[in-house]
Amino acid sequence: MTTTAVRPTHAHDIRDISPSAVLGVLSLAAFMASLDLFIVNVAFPDISRDFNGTSLSNLSWVLNGYTVLYAALLVPLGRLADRYGRLNGFLGGLALFTIASAACAAAQGLWALVIFRGLQAVGAAALTPASLGLLLASTPAEGRARAVRIWSAVGALAAALGPVIGGLLVQASWRWVFIVNVPVGILTFIAARLVIPDSRDTAVTRIPDLVGSLLIAIGIGAVALALVKGPSWGWTSTRDLVTFAIGAVGVVGFWVRSARHPLPVVEPALLRVRAFAWSNATAVLFNIAFAGSLLAMVLWLQETWQYSSVKTGLAIAPGPLMVPIFAAVSQRIAHRVPVGVLAALGSALFGVGGVVLLLSVGPDPSYVSDILPGWLIGGVGVGFALPTIMSAATADLPPARSATGSAVITMSRQIGLVFGVSLFVAVLGTPSGYPAVHAAFQHAWWVLAVVAWLGAITALGMTPRGGAASLGR
């Protein structure tokens, strides 16, 4: 997915395009897609109660089913949109996402909900890269950097508001978490038809590696399944070992395809760029810790402290609100502090926040003393780490590879989210009674903190050495 050799193909005259209107419509779509990654966490306990008897390992696929498909399809669907027209890719993805949201709201069983969540993911994977391509193509060169920053900031805002909005909606029913997407999706679809011009990249002439996408989806999904089912199946059981083996075959097959396909999901040459390779490794590790910690916090507040969904959303909000503040701080000092050090600091702080939490929480709800300090430290860590990881990934790439590099680092982030949920579920197990529950959560927070600290180590390799890498087409 690149932004070179772009030509508008919409009926609008390019002079009639309003960059502000285009930015507003595309940002609304990005907000909706990003919000869905975070809003569902707060609805977890209510979904579990509605589908009586659902285990946490099965329920985790409401999150993981979405994230696996989103990660696997983000790059190839973006390239298909580049070739055949970004507006059609965007509108098709938006329509699918909206219809699938309505189907999620009407789902009468867990696995129907998981299937419809998967369809949501396909739609989101189509609309997200297409929206960025449309934004770049319709914005004058001097305004592109600002437009992309706003577009990205809207996604960060969705992360901050997701738990609060989710908590409010769940008060009516968990189904409202999905119903809310329907009117927003319809409004965005109509607005996009009116104001957004089409574009495509004439340099993209080949079909992307869809088989490779299928292999990586199978690989990630199988490993996630083996992790969440390990406690109940037995870690050395035939079923679990076979599932791990299927995951390994999927991942190996993906890399073999990537080495041979003319338009792979991940170009092997990109991984020879030092900053890009280490940024992707750090993205996976940091987001394992992030996803696991977010789910742990939701379950602790609602299941152990018996918080309502609204109170849970409000309790979670202060951490994400630290993100834009300290992202701005990191941007101001980035010219003096190497990006690898900034990302390492953020990852280390996130791990410290988890340790402060596990040492503080007890059976009696005491939010200000038990939760808030560690959660704020973790939020500061996210503010330093996440934007730095995302931006450093493409710093050493040539311009023609920057969009593809951005899509790949986003894919790595989603892979981390899948493994974070799965690892937390696996470590938590199925404890019964407060002492066992408390010990299991403490164990999980320790594991997630260690993963965050491993991310701090890999982050030190992210600092670009300067100059664009030389990569062939």
C-alpha positions in Angstrom: 0.0 0.0 0.0 1.8 3.2 -1.2 0.8 6.7 -1.9 2.9 7.2 -5.0 1.5 7.5 -8.5 -1.9 8.5 -7.2 -4.6 9.7 -9.6 -8.1 10.9 -8.6 -10.9 9.0 -10.3 -14.0 10.6 -8.7 -16.4 12.7 -10.5 -15.5 15.7 -8.3 -13.1 18.3 -9.8 -10.0 18.2 -7.6 -10.5 22.0 -7.0 -13.9 21.3 -5.5 -12.5 19.0 -2.8 -12.8 20.3 0.8 -9.8 18.8 2.6 -11.4 19.7 6.0 -14.7 17.8 5.0 -12.7 14.8 3.8 -10.7 14.8 7.0 -13.8 15.0 9.1 -15.6 12.1 7.4 -12.5 9.9 7.4 -11.7 10.7 11.0 -15.3 9.7 12.0 -14.8 6.3 10.3 -11.4 5.9 12.0 -13.0 6.8 15.4 -15.7 4.2 14.9 -13.3 1.4 13.9 -10.8 2.2 16.7 -13.6 2.6 19.3 -14.7 -1.0 18.6 -11.3 -2.3 19.7 -11.8 -0.8 23.2 -15.5 -0.5 23.8 -16.2 -4.2 23.9 -13.9 -4.9 26.9 -16.3 -3.2 29.3 -19.2 -5.3 28.0 -17.4 -8.6 28.7 -19.1 -9.4 32.0 -22.6 -8.6 30.7 -22.1 -10.7 27.6 -20.9 -13.6 29.8 -24.0 -13.3 32.0 -26.3 -13.1 29.0 -24.8 -16.2 27.4 -25.0 -18.2 30.7 -22.2 -20.6 31.4 -19.7 -19.1 28.9 -16.1 -19.6 30.0 -13.6 -16.8 29.8 -11.5 -18.8 27.3 -14.5 -19.0 24.9 -15.5 -15.4 25.6 -12.1 -14.2 24.7 -12.8 -14.9 21.1 -15.2 -12.0 21.0 -12.0 -9.9 21.2 -9.5 -12.3 19.5 -11.7 -13.3 16.6 -11.9 -9.6 15.6 -8.3 -8.8 16.2 -6.9 -11.9 14.4 -8.7 -11.1 11.2 -8.1 -7.4 11.4 -4.3 -8.0 11.7 -4.2 -10.6 8.9 -6.3 -8.6 6.4 -5.1 -5.0 7.0 -2.2 -5.0 4.5 -3.7 -7.0 1.6 -7.1 -5.2 1.7 -5.3 -1.9 1.7 -3.3 -3.0 -1.4 -6.5 -4.2 -3.1 -8.0 -0.8 -2.5 -4.9 0.9 -3.8 -5.2 -1.0 -7.0 -9.0 -1.1 -7.6 -10.1 2.2 -6.0 -9.8 3.4 -2.4 -13.3 4.9 -2.3 -15.0 1.5 -3.2 -12.7 -0.2 -0.7 -13.6 2.3 2.0 -17.4 2.2 1.3 -17.5 -1.5 1.0 -15.6 -1.9 4.3 -17.8 0.6 6.0 -21.0 -1.0 4.8 -19.8 -4.5 6.0 -18.7 -3.1 9.3 -22.1 -1.4 9.8 -24.1 -4.5 8.8 -22.0 -6.8 10.9 -22.5 -4.4 13.9 -26.2 -4.8 13.6 -25.8 -8.6 13.3 -23.6 -8.6 16.5 -26.4 -6.7 18.3 -28.9 -9.3 17.3 -26.7 -12.4 18.0 -28.4 -15.1 20.1 -25.4 -17.1 20.9 -21.7 -16.7 21.6 -20.3 -18.2 18.4 -22.8 -16.3 16.3 -21.4 -13.2 18.0 -17.8 -14.3 17.3 -18.6 -14.9 13.6 -20.3 -11.4 13.2 -17.3 -9.8 15.0 -15.1 -11.5 12.4 -17.1 -9.8 9.7 -16.8 -6.5 11.5 -13.0 -7.0 11.5 -13.0 -7.6 7.7 -14.9 -4.4 7.2 -12.5 -2.5 9.5 -9.5 -3.9 7.8 -10.8 -2.7 4.5 -11.9 0.8 5.6 -8.9 1.7 7.8 -6.0 1.7 5.2 -8.4 2.9 2.4 -9.3 5.9 4.6 -5.6 6.8 5.1 -4.9 6.5 1.4 -8.0 8.7 0.5 -6.9 11.3 3.1 -3.3 11.5 1.6 -4.6 11.7 -2.0 -7.1 14.4 -1.3 -5.0 16.7 1.0 -2.5 19.2 -0.5 1.1 18.2 0.2 1.7 21.0 2.7 -1.2 19.8 4.9 -0.7 16.1 4.8 1.4 15.8 8.0 -1.2 17.8 10.0 -4.1 15.8 8.5 -2.4 12.4 9.4 -1.7 13.6 12.9 -5.4 14.6 13.4 -6.5 11.3 11.9 -4.2 9.3 14.2 -5.2 11.4 17.2 -8.8 10.5 16.7 -7.9 6.9 17.0 -6.1 7.6 20.3 -9.2 9.6 21.5 -11.3 6.5 20.8 -9.0 4.5 23.1 -9.5 7.0 25.9 -13.3 7.3 25.5 -14.0 3.6 24.7 -14.3 2.4 28.3 -16.5 5.3 29.3 -18.8 5.1 26.3 -18.9 1.3 26.6 -19.9 1.6 30.3 -22.7 4.0 29.5 -24.1 1.9 26.7 -23.9 -1.3 28.7 -26.2 0.2 31.3 -29.0 -0.3 28.7 -27.6 -3.6 27.2 -24.3 -4.9 26.0 -26.0 -5.0 22.5 -26.0 -1.2 22.4 -22.2 -1.4 22.2 -22.8 -2.6 18.6 -26.1 -0.8 17.8 -24.3 2.5 18.2 -22.2 1.8 15.1 -25.3 1.5 12.8 -26.4 5.2 12.7 -22.8 6.4 12.7 -22.0 4.0 9.9 -24.9 5.1 7.7 -24.2 8.8 8.3 -20.5 8.3 7.4 -21.4 6.3 4.3 -23.7 9.0 3.0 -21.2 11.8 3.8 -18.3 9.8 2.1 -20.3 9.5 -1.1 -20.9 13.2 -1.2 -17.5 14.7 -0.3 -14.7 12.1 -0.8 -13.0 11.8 -4.2 -11.7 8.4 -5.3 -8.1 7.6 -5.9 -5.9 4.6 -6.7 -2.2 3.8 -6.9 -1.3 3.1 -10.6 2.0 1.5 -9.5 0.1 -1.4 -7.8 -0.6 -3.9 -10.5 -0.4 -7.2 -8.8 -2.8 -9.0 -6.5 -1.6 -9.1 -2.9 -0.8 -12.4 -1.2 -4.2 -13.4 0.2 -3.0 -16.9 0.9 -0.3 -15.5 3.1 -3.0 -13.5 5.0 -4.9 -16.8 5.5 -1.8 -18.5 6.8 -0.9 -15.8 9.3 -4.6 -15.7 10.5 -4.5 -19.5 11.0 -1.1 -19.3 12.7 -2.0 -16.5 15.1 -5.5 -17.9 15.8 -4.2 -21.4 16.5 -1.5 -20.2 19.0 -4.1 -18.0 20.7 -6.5 -21.0 20.9 -3.8 -23.2 22.4 -3.0 -20.6 25.0 -6.6 -19.9 26.2 -7.4 -23.6 26.2 -4.2 -24.8 27.7 -5.5 -24.7 31.3 -8.6 -26.8 30.5 -7.1 -29.1 27.9 -3.8 -29.6 29.7 -0.6 -28.0 28.4 0.8 -31.4 27.3 -2.5 -32.8 26.0 -2.6 -34.0 22.4 -5.2 -31.3 21.5 -3.1 -28.5 22.8 0.2 -29.7 21.3 -1.5 -30.2 17.9 -3.0 -26.7 18.0 0.4 -25.2 18.8 1.8 -27.2 15.9 -0.9 -25.9 13.5 0.0 -22.4 14.6 3.7 -23.0 14.0 3.0 -24.4 10.5 0.8 -21.4 9.7 3.5 -18.9 10.8 6.3 -20.7 8.9 4.1 -21.0 5.8 3.4 -17.3 6.0 7.1 -16.4 6.0 7.8 -18.9 3.2 5.0 -17.2 1.1 6.4 -13.8 2.0 9.8 -14.7 0.8 8.5 -15.9 -2.6 5.4 -13.8 -3.4 5.8 -10.7 -5.6 3.5 -8.7 -3.3 3.7 -10.3 0.2 1.9 -9.1 3.3 5.3 -8.3 4.8 8.2 -7.6 2.5 11.3 -9.4 3.9 13.5 -6.5 2.9 11.6 -4.3 5.3 12.8 -6.4 8.2 16.4 -5.7 7.2 15.8 -2.1 8.2 16.9 -2.1 11.8 14.5 0.5 13.3 11.5 -1.1 11.5 12.4 -4.7 12.7 12.9 -3.6 16.3 9.8 -1.4 16.3 7.6 -4.3 15.2 9.1 -6.6 17.9 8.5 -3.9 20.5 4.9 -3.3 19.2 4.1 -7.0 19.7 5.5 -7.2 23.2 4.2 -3.8 24.4 0.7 -4.6 23.2 0.7 -8.0 24.8 1.1 -6.2 28.1 -1.4 -3.5 27.2 -4.2 -5.8 26.1 -3.8 -8.2 29.0 -3.7 -5.4 31.5 -6.8 -3.7 30.1 -8.8 -6.9 30.3 -7.5 -7.7 33.7 -8.6 -4.2 35.0 -12.1 -4.6 33.6 -12.6 -8.1 35.1 -11.0 -7.1 38.5 -13.3 -4.0 38.9 -16.5 -5.7 37.7 -16.1 -9.3 38.9 -14.1 -8.8 42.1 -15.0 -5.3 43.3 -18.5 -5.6 41.8 -18.3 -2.2 40.0 -21.1 -1.3 37.6 -20.2 -0.9 33.9 -20.4 2.9 34.1 -18.2 3.0 37.2 -15.7 0.7 35.6 -15.5 2.9 32.5 -14.9 6.0 34.6 -12.4 4.1 36.7 -10.4 3.1 33.6 -10.6 6.5 31.9 -7.8 8.3 33.8 -5.1 6.0 32.5 -5.9 6.5 28.8 -6.3 10.3 29.4 -2.6 10.3 30.3 -1.8 9.1 26.8 -2.3 12.3 24.7 -0.6 14.4 27.4 2.6 12.3 27.6 2.6 11.7 23.8 2.9 15.4 23.5 5.6 15.5 26.1 7.5 12.8 24.2 7.2 14.7 21.0 8.7 17.8 22.5 11.7 16.0 23.9 12.2 13.6 21.0 14.9 15.8 19.4 17.0 15.4 22.6 16.2 11.8 23.6 16.6 8.9 21.2 13.3 7.3 20.3 14.4 3.9 21.4 15.1 5.3 24.9 11.6 7.0 24.9 9.9 3.8 24.0 11.9 1.8 26.5 11.0 4.3 29.2 7.3 4.0 28.3 7.5 0.2 28.3 9.3 0.1 31.6 6.9 2.5 33.2 3.9 0.4 32.0 5.5 -2.6 33.7 6.1 -0.6 36.9 2.5 0.4 36.9 1.4 -3.2 36.7 3.6 -4.1 39.7 2.2 -1.2 41.7 -1.3 -2.4 41.0 -0.6 -6.0 42.0 1.0 -4.9 45.2 -1.8 -2.6 46.1 -5.2 -4.2 45.3 -7.1 -6.0 47.9 -10.6 -7.4 48.6 -12.1 -4.1 49.7 -12.6 -1.5 47.0 -10.3 1.5 47.5 -9.9 3.0 44.1 -7.8 6.1 44.9 -5.1 4.2 46.9 -5.2 0.7 45.2 -5.9 1.4 41.5 -5.2 5.0 40.6 -1.5 5.3 41.2 -0.5 2.2 39.2 -3.0 2.9 36.5 -1.7 6.5 36.0 1.9 5.3 35.8 0.8 2.8 33.2 -1.0 5.5 31.2 2.1 7.7 31.3 4.0 4.7 29.9 1.5 4.2 27.1 1.9 7.9 26.2 5.6 7.6 25.9 5.7 4.2 24.2 2.9 3.7 21.8 3.1 6.8 19.6 6.9 6.5 19.6 6.8 2.9 18.5 4.4 3.7 15.7 6.3 6.6 14.3 9.8 5.1 14.7 8.8 2.1 12.6 8.7 4.1 9.4 11.4 6.7 10.1 14.2 4.8 8.2 11.9 3.6 5.3 11.9 5.3 1.9 8.7 7.4 1.1 7.4 4.7 -1.2 7.4 2.2 1.7 6.0 4.4 4.4 2.3 3.5 4.0 3.1 -0.2 3.8 5.4 0.1 6.8 2.6 1.8 8.8 0.2 -1.0 7.9 2.6 -3.7 9.0 3.4 -2.0 12.3 -0.4 -1.7 12.9 -0.6 -5.5 12.1 2.1 -6.2 14.7 0.2 -4.1 17.2 -3.0 -6.2 16.6 -1.0 -9.5 16.9 0.2 -8.2 20.3 -3.4 -7.5 21.3 -4.4 -11.1 20.4 -1.6 -12.7 22.4 -2.1 -10.3 25.3 -5.7 -11.4 25.8 -4.8 -15.0 25.3 -1.9 -14.9 27.7 -3.9 -13.2 30.4 -6.7 -15.8 30.1 -4.1 -18.7 30.1 -2.3 -17.4 33.2 -5.5 -16.4 35.1 -7.1 -19.9 34.7 -10.3 -20.6 36.5 -9.7 -19.7 40.2 -12.5 -20.0 42.8 -12.8 -18.0 45.9 -11.1 -14.6 46.7 -7.7 -15.8 47.9 -7.2 -17.9 44.7 -8.6 -15.1 42.5 -6.3 -12.5 44.1 -3.3 -14.8 43.6 -4.2 -15.5 40.0 -4.6 -11.8 39.1 -1.3 -11.0 40.9 0.4 -13.7 38.9 -1.0 -12.4 35.6 0.0 -8.8 36.4 3.6 -10.1 37.1 3.7 -11.9 33.8 2.4 -8.9 31.9 4.9 -6.6 33.6 7.8 -8.9 32.6 6.6 -8.8 29.0 6.5 -5.0 29.1 10.0 -5.0 30.4 11.1 -7.3 27.6 9.5 -4.7 25.3 11.7 -2.0 27.0 14.8 -4.1 26.0 13.8 -4.5 22.4 12.8 -0.8 22.2 16.5 0.2 22.6 17.1 -1.2 19.1 14.5 1.1 17.6 16.5 4.3 17.3 17.0 5.0 13.5 20.5 5.4 12.3 19.5 8.1 9.9 18.9 8.1 6.1 16.3 6.2 4.2 16.9 2.6 3.6 17.5 1.4 0.1 14.8 -1.0 -0.8 13.9 -2.3 -4.3 10.4 -2.2 -5.6 
